[in-house]
Amino acid sequence: MAGDGTVVDIVAYDTMAHARPGAAGITGEVADSPVHSTIDHSTVEWRLTTVLQHIE
């Protein structure tokens, strides 16, 4: 959680080509999930970005 109360949820994909349909699936395929009913979806902001550094 960020200092301002924002919850940040990170889902990592190998490529942006995989990320786009994956993000769409989260909002579509699991929309009936009990967890989704607890979320105020008007406050959700999706950001897809490229990882610039990866350390193993």
C-alpha positions as MATLAB code, in Angstrom:
seq = 'MAGDGTVVDIVAYDTMAHARPGAAGITGEVADSPVHSTIDHSTVEWRLTTVLQHIE';
ca = [
       0.000    0.000    0.000;
       1.293    3.436   -0.906;
       1.556    6.212    1.677;
      -1.667    7.794    0.418;
      -3.666    4.583    0.957;
      -3.461    3.469   -2.666;
      -3.288   -0.301   -3.074;
      -0.810   -1.365   -5.746;
      -1.264   -4.818   -7.229;
       1.466   -5.972   -9.623;
       0.964   -8.743  -12.158;
       4.029   -9.551  -14.249;
       3.925  -10.909  -17.788;
       6.758  -11.813  -20.171;
       5.649   -9.304  -22.798;
       3.133   -6.516  -23.328;
       1.502   -8.778  -25.906;
       0.651  -11.120  -23.016;
      -0.151   -8.336  -20.542;
      -2.965   -6.729  -22.528;
      -5.199   -9.803  -22.831;
      -4.247  -10.820  -19.296;
      -5.474   -7.512  -17.896;
      -8.654   -7.793  -19.944;
      -9.187  -11.292  -18.582;
      -8.967  -10.071  -15.003;
     -11.860   -7.681  -15.517;
     -13.892  -10.037  -17.708;
     -13.320  -13.676  -16.835;
     -13.293  -13.276  -13.065;
     -15.801  -10.431  -12.832;
     -18.167  -12.638  -10.795;
     -15.504  -13.332   -8.169;
     -16.522  -12.454   -4.583;
     -13.393  -10.308   -4.347;
     -14.521   -8.116   -7.253;
     -17.786   -7.305   -5.511;
     -15.805   -5.668   -2.667;
     -13.939   -3.297   -5.018;
     -15.177    0.170   -5.955;
     -14.317   -0.170   -9.652;
     -14.683    3.566  -10.236;
     -11.466    3.956   -8.234;
      -9.430    1.377  -10.189;
      -6.716    2.628  -12.522;
      -4.933    0.178  -14.842;
      -1.353    0.867  -15.852;
       0.565   -1.377  -18.202;
       4.281   -0.688  -18.241;
       7.555   -2.297  -19.262;
       9.985   -3.443  -16.579;
      13.280   -1.668  -17.088;
      15.420   -3.758  -14.734;
      15.140   -7.333  -13.555;
      17.349   -8.853  -10.849;
      17.333  -12.550  -10.006;
];
